[in-house]
């Protein structure tokens, strides 16, 4: 639709061309100041949200119970997995300790806490958050459902590129070939699948940790009792998740804080008691001596040392629950020093007691506090898996918004913090898989090997994505990018080469789990992409709709029909299928497109976009409802009420614009008409955003309608507020709404064409079809009320 504040005013129907830059009204823009200044102010508000010092300390305390449990319990098993066959030379302990110190310093501290965490998407972390950042700055999203109006969101921050710059060349290199876009998606899915795999292995290994001292004393047959107790612990842990993260974090945080203080204090005591010489491990020379002396055995031991940084990937994925400063405060003041003291203390003990490597932690505890520490260790080990469970929930939520995971129910467990979520289906699937892994392995050593494989692959994926983020978004100098890449890959590829040798010792488990989840996510995304491509290529010609006339060739019955579609432009094929099979259609038709954008959230005031389709007497509208991957589309009265409010506002202001002219003519543009890509701000086809409080923005000025009507007697005397056409249409909308609202939803069955390749038939006809059957229905995902739902079935071949 096009509205112009000139001597003549005309209403043009929507144009379906993908290049169309025609206007769409943003009904809730904040227009108290010029748009460019306001957008910049809001973007800065979202990017630089301020937290009070007290709140930051509180959140830092809570983050201990959620984020750092896995990382904090690593001292329980690292030295045992590093030297599973015993310590041959006490100097090896110094070399292993030096590797642990530099691994924790380079990976969790420098890479993640101070660099990767800065690459968050307005507080959202994880591989999908990095992917959403890249999708905004480069056209790499494989489902091109974004509109140019989406880029005007205050949360849709992006940079412009100089075509000759290195960033511009990298951007073009990514965009120019579909294979590279798909490869980037595959890389993201691989990393995400490994996070889910680690979310299964970490609770399994945590279930064994508190029982490890007991299992050493029991015979082979009695150890089945330990497995049974570990299973009971896991069931209890997953059963607590529905209470919500806020309650769980307050329960777990004191336990983890006490745990860190205990292991740090015990470490200092052991350093003083046994051997202060272990502090020389701070010199990297001992790493060289360690590898020179041990050779292949030292290289294989890296799989055990790798476990000292497990939980780091969950640290980044859990950013959605806590702000970055709170994560940094907790790590630098509590986690990092306590871990260094704990590992150094164990190393000092092992220098004098090399035969106790199997139970190094428990043996190094002073006798006077052994049982209290054992009790806290048991509680901390149970808490440890909370980090990966929460990371899995966050990752699944982001994957859903980016069409990379089947529809599942998401429960928001906190009214204050929208990031606190619980996914029942995923929770019970994780529990079943954790119990299966626990019962299958029967000891934590093999599970540790498996966990190391998952962790190092996630870290490699994060490094590769960070290279693109540093080039495209941060615009870092290539030397800085090279330094970051070199340091990260040297450490991670070295660890990766070591854990690959333990694939047959349990490392195959995360690969199998990740492969299963990768197939699920990729096939779901592939099927969704094919369905969207079909919708785009088969959308109904606007000329065909206009040829039907105002009645659309049918009986127009009282009521409002909300037709849900994935298209932000054009009339969906399901609508033509509907009106060719039924003899009637509602008096008012609204095409509702609910779509998720690669942003963390869409402000409430910018959520709805409305435009008219066809002439006024057709009574056809389009409403695009936009969400970020942090937002939730809920079924409540406010959503439907808001939708009709913006429709009323649209009609009222459209009539007022007509009232400012001396003509009521409208012109109908053909579907193929295209407008130039660059439209001046004062061009009549530019978007005219308006607010619920009656504010309109033209290209070069912003006018308050209330002030305009008070100050302009000509307009006031023209009776804009009582425009008969406006009143009649508003009354008509009210009558139709009272007559009933029907939600029309497509129930589409997707099949592969007969000439499709074998793998495509397997993916579409079997895997994708099975996932659609077991996942939530589209009506449930969109929260459409069942009592007013009308499904329109059709079969499409892709």
Secondary structure in CASP SS format (residue, H / E / C, confidence):
PFRMAT SS
TARGET T0000
AUTHOR 0000-0000-0000
METHOD secondary structure of the structure
MODEL  1
X C 1.00
X C 1.00
X C 1.00
X C 1.00
X C 1.00
X C 1.00
X C 1.00
X C 1.00
X C 1.00
X C 1.00
X E 1.00
X E 1.00
X C 1.00
X C 1.00
X C 1.00
X C 1.00
X C 1.00
X C 1.00
X C 1.00
X C 1.00
X C 1.00
X C 1.00
X C 1.00
X C 1.00
X E 1.00
X E 1.00
X C 1.00
X C 1.00
X C 1.00
X C 1.00
X C 1.00
X C 1.00
X C 1.00
X C 1.00
X H 1.00
X H 1.00
X H 1.00
X H 1.00
X H 1.00
X H 1.00
X H 1.00
X H 1.00
X H 1.00
X H 1.00
X H 1.00
X H 1.00
X H 1.00
X C 1.00
X C 1.00
X C 1.00
X C 1.00
X C 1.00
X H 1.00
X H 1.00
X H 1.00
X H 1.00
X H 1.00
X H 1.00
X H 1.00
X H 1.00
X H 1.00
X H 1.00
X H 1.00
X H 1.00
X H 1.00
X H 1.00
X C 1.00
X C 1.00
X H 1.00
X H 1.00
X H 1.00
X H 1.00
X C 1.00
X H 1.00
X H 1.00
X H 1.00
X C 1.00
X H 1.00
X H 1.00
X H 1.00
X H 1.00
X H 1.00
X C 1.00
X C 1.00
X C 1.00
X C 1.00
X C 1.00
X C 1.00
X C 1.00
X H 1.00
X H 1.00
X H 1.00
X H 1.00
X H 1.00
X H 1.00
X H 1.00
X H 1.00
X H 1.00
X H 1.00
X H 1.00
X H 1.00
X H 1.00
X H 1.00
X H 1.00
X H 1.00
X H 1.00
X H 1.00
X H 1.00
X H 1.00
X H 1.00
X H 1.00
X H 1.00
X H 1.00
X C 1.00
X C 1.00
X H 1.00
X H 1.00
X H 1.00
X H 1.00
X C 1.00
X E 1.00
X C 1.00
X C 1.00
X E 1.00
X C 1.00
X C 1.00
X H 1.00
X H 1.00
X H 1.00
X H 1.00
X H 1.00
X H 1.00
X H 1.00
X H 1.00
X H 1.00
X H 1.00
X H 1.00
X C 1.00
X C 1.00
X C 1.00
X C 1.00
X C 1.00
X C 1.00
X C 1.00
X C 1.00
X C 1.00
X C 1.00
X H 1.00
X H 1.00
X H 1.00
X H 1.00
X H 1.00
X C 1.00
X C 1.00
X C 1.00
X C 1.00
X C 1.00
X C 1.00
X C 1.00
X C 1.00
X C 1.00
X C 1.00
X C 1.00
X C 1.00
X C 1.00
X H 1.00
X H 1.00
X H 1.00
X H 1.00
X H 1.00
X H 1.00
X H 1.00
X H 1.00
X H 1.00
X H 1.00
X C 1.00
X C 1.00
X H 1.00
X H 1.00
X H 1.00
X H 1.00
X H 1.00
X H 1.00
X H 1.00
X H 1.00
X H 1.00
X H 1.00
X H 1.00
X H 1.00
X H 1.00
X H 1.00
X H 1.00
X H 1.00
X H 1.00
X H 1.00
X H 1.00
X H 1.00
X H 1.00
X H 1.00
X H 1.00
X H 1.00
X H 1.00
X H 1.00
X H 1.00
X H 1.00
X H 1.00
X H 1.00
X H 1.00
X H 1.00
X C 1.00
X C 1.00
X H 1.00
X H 1.00
X H 1.00
X H 1.00
X H 1.00
X H 1.00
X C 1.00
X C 1.00
X C 1.00
X C 1.00
X C 1.00
X H 1.00
X H 1.00
X H 1.00
X H 1.00
X H 1.00
X H 1.00
X H 1.00
X H 1.00
X H 1.00
X H 1.00
X H 1.00
X H 1.00
X H 1.00
X H 1.00
X H 1.00
X H 1.00
X H 1.00
X C 1.00
X H 1.00
X H 1.00
X H 1.00
X C 1.00
X H 1.00
X H 1.00
X H 1.00
X H 1.00
X H 1.00
X H 1.00
X H 1.00
X H 1.00
X H 1.00
X H 1.00
X H 1.00
X H 1.00
X H 1.00
X H 1.00
X H 1.00
X H 1.00
X H 1.00
X H 1.00
X H 1.00
X H 1.00
X H 1.00
X H 1.00
X H 1.00
X H 1.00
X H 1.00
X H 1.00
X H 1.00
X H 1.00
X H 1.00
X C 1.00
X C 1.00
X H 1.00
X H 1.00
X H 1.00
X H 1.00
X H 1.00
X H 1.00
X H 1.00
X C 1.00
X C 1.00
X H 1.00
X H 1.00
X H 1.00
X H 1.00
X H 1.00
X H 1.00
X H 1.00
X H 1.00
X H 1.00
X H 1.00
X C 1.00
X H 1.00
X H 1.00
X H 1.00
X H 1.00
X H 1.00
X C 1.00
X H 1.00
X H 1.00
X H 1.00
X H 1.00
X H 1.00
X H 1.00
X H 1.00
X H 1.00
X C 1.00
X C 1.00
X H 1.00
X H 1.00
X H 1.00
X H 1.00
X H 1.00
X H 1.00
X H 1.00
X H 1.00
X H 1.00
X H 1.00
X C 1.00
X C 1.00
X H 1.00
X H 1.00
X H 1.00
X H 1.00
X H 1.00
X H 1.00
X H 1.00
X H 1.00
X H 1.00
X H 1.00
X H 1.00
X H 1.00
X H 1.00
X H 1.00
X H 1.00
X H 1.00
X H 1.00
X H 1.00
X H 1.00
X H 1.00
X H 1.00
X H 1.00
X H 1.00
X H 1.00
X H 1.00
X H 1.00
X H 1.00
X H 1.00
X H 1.00
X C 1.00
X H 1.00
X H 1.00
X H 1.00
X H 1.00
X H 1.00
X H 1.00
X H 1.00
X H 1.00
X H 1.00
X H 1.00
X C 1.00
X C 1.00
X C 1.00
X H 1.00
X H 1.00
X H 1.00
X H 1.00
X H 1.00
X H 1.00
X H 1.00
X H 1.00
X H 1.00
X H 1.00
X H 1.00
X H 1.00
X H 1.00
X H 1.00
X H 1.00
X H 1.00
X H 1.00
X H 1.00
X C 1.00
X H 1.00
X H 1.00
X H 1.00
X H 1.00
X H 1.00
X H 1.00
X H 1.00
X H 1.00
X H 1.00
X H 1.00
X H 1.00
X H 1.00
X H 1.00
X H 1.00
X H 1.00
X H 1.00
X C 1.00
X C 1.00
X C 1.00
X C 1.00
X C 1.00
X C 1.00
X C 1.00
X C 1.00
X C 1.00
X E 1.00
X E 1.00
X C 1.00
X C 1.00
X C 1.00
X C 1.00
X C 1.00
X C 1.00
X C 1.00
X C 1.00
X E 1.00
X E 1.00
X C 1.00
X H 1.00
X H 1.00
X H 1.00
X H 1.00
X H 1.00
X H 1.00
X H 1.00
X H 1.00
X H 1.00
X H 1.00
X H 1.00
X H 1.00
X H 1.00
X H 1.00
X H 1.00
X H 1.00
X H 1.00
X H 1.00
X C 1.00
X C 1.00
X H 1.00
X H 1.00
X H 1.00
X H 1.00
X H 1.00
X H 1.00
X H 1.00
X H 1.00
X H 1.00
X H 1.00
X H 1.00
X H 1.00
X H 1.00
X H 1.00
X H 1.00
X H 1.00
X H 1.00
X H 1.00
X H 1.00
X H 1.00
X H 1.00
X H 1.00
X H 1.00
X H 1.00
X H 1.00
X H 1.00
X H 1.00
X H 1.00
X H 1.00
X C 1.00
X C 1.00
X C 1.00
X C 1.00
X C 1.00
X H 1.00
X H 1.00
X H 1.00
X H 1.00
X H 1.00
X H 1.00
X H 1.00
X H 1.00
X H 1.00
X H 1.00
X H 1.00
X H 1.00
X H 1.00
X H 1.00
X H 1.00
X H 1.00
X H 1.00
X H 1.00
X H 1.00
X H 1.00
X H 1.00
X H 1.00
X H 1.00
X H 1.00
X H 1.00
X H 1.00
X H 1.00
X H 1.00
X C 1.00
X C 1.00
X H 1.00
X H 1.00
X H 1.00
X H 1.00
X H 1.00
X H 1.00
X H 1.00
X H 1.00
X H 1.00
X H 1.00
X H 1.00
X H 1.00
X H 1.00
X H 1.00
X H 1.00
X H 1.00
X H 1.00
X H 1.00
X H 1.00
X H 1.00
X H 1.00
X H 1.00
X H 1.00
X H 1.00
X H 1.00
X H 1.00
X H 1.00
X H 1.00
X H 1.00
X H 1.00
X C 1.00
X C 1.00
X E 1.00
X C 1.00
X H 1.00
X H 1.00
X H 1.00
X H 1.00
X H 1.00
X H 1.00
X H 1.00
X C 1.00
X C 1.00
X C 1.00
X C 1.00
X C 1.00
X C 1.00
X E 1.00
X E 1.00
X E 1.00
X E 1.00
X E 1.00
X E 1.00
X E 1.00
X E 1.00
X E 1.00
X E 1.00
X E 1.00
X C 1.00
X C 1.00
X C 1.00
X C 1.00
X C 1.00
X E 1.00
X C 1.00
X H 1.00
X H 1.00
X H 1.00
X H 1.00
X H 1.00
X H 1.00
X H 1.00
X C 1.00
X C 1.00
X C 1.00
X C 1.00
X E 1.00
X E 1.00
X E 1.00
X E 1.00
X E 1.00
X E 1.00
X E 1.00
X E 1.00
X E 1.00
X E 1.00
X E 1.00
X E 1.00
X E 1.00
X C 1.00
X C 1.00
X C 1.00
X C 1.00
X C 1.00
X C 1.00
X C 1.00
X H 1.00
X H 1.00
X H 1.00
X C 1.00
X E 1.00
X E 1.00
X E 1.00
X E 1.00
X E 1.00
X C 1.00
X C 1.00
X C 1.00
X H 1.00
X H 1.00
X H 1.00
X C 1.00
X E 1.00
X E 1.00
X E 1.00
X E 1.00
X E 1.00
X E 1.00
X E 1.00
X E 1.00
X C 1.00
X C 1.00
X C 1.00
X C 1.00
X C 1.00
X C 1.00
X C 1.00
X C 1.00
X C 1.00
X H 1.00
X H 1.00
X H 1.00
X H 1.00
X H 1.00
X H 1.00
X H 1.00
X H 1.00
X H 1.00
X H 1.00
X H 1.00
X H 1.00
X H 1.00
X H 1.00
X H 1.00
X H 1.00
X H 1.00
X H 1.00
X H 1.00
X H 1.00
X H 1.00
X H 1.00
X H 1.00
X C 1.00
X C 1.00
X C 1.00
X C 1.00
X C 1.00
X C 1.00
X E 1.00
X E 1.00
X C 1.00
X C 1.00
X C 1.00
X C 1.00
X C 1.00
X C 1.00
X C 1.00
X C 1.00
X C 1.00
X C 1.00
X C 1.00
X C 1.00
X C 1.00
X C 1.00
X C 1.00
X C 1.00
X C 1.00
X C 1.00
X C 1.00
X C 1.00
X C 1.00
X C 1.00
X E 1.00
X E 1.00
X C 1.00
X C 1.00
X C 1.00
X E 1.00
X E 1.00
X E 1.00
X C 1.00
X C 1.00
X C 1.00
X C 1.00
X E 1.00
X E 1.00
X E 1.00
X H 1.00
X H 1.00
X H 1.00
X H 1.00
X H 1.00
X H 1.00
X H 1.00
X C 1.00
X H 1.00
X H 1.00
X H 1.00
X H 1.00
X H 1.00
X C 1.00
X C 1.00
X H 1.00
X H 1.00
X H 1.00
X C 1.00
X H 1.00
X H 1.00
X H 1.00
X H 1.00
X H 1.00
X H 1.00
X H 1.00
X H 1.00
X H 1.00
X H 1.00
X H 1.00
X H 1.00
X H 1.00
X H 1.00
X H 1.00
X H 1.00
X C 1.00
X E 1.00
X E 1.00
X E 1.00
X E 1.00
X E 1.00
X E 1.00
X E 1.00
X E 1.00
X E 1.00
X E 1.00
X E 1.00
X C 1.00
X C 1.00
X C 1.00
X C 1.00
X C 1.00
X C 1.00
X H 1.00
X H 1.00
X H 1.00
X H 1.00
X H 1.00
X H 1.00
X H 1.00
X H 1.00
X H 1.00
X H 1.00
X H 1.00
X H 1.00
X H 1.00
X H 1.00
X H 1.00
X H 1.00
X H 1.00
X C 1.00
X C 1.00
X C 1.00
X H 1.00
X H 1.00
X H 1.00
X H 1.00
X C 1.00
X C 1.00
X C 1.00
X C 1.00
X H 1.00
X H 1.00
X H 1.00
X E 1.00
X E 1.00
X E 1.00
X E 1.00
X E 1.00
X E 1.00
X E 1.00
X E 1.00
X E 1.00
X C 1.00
END
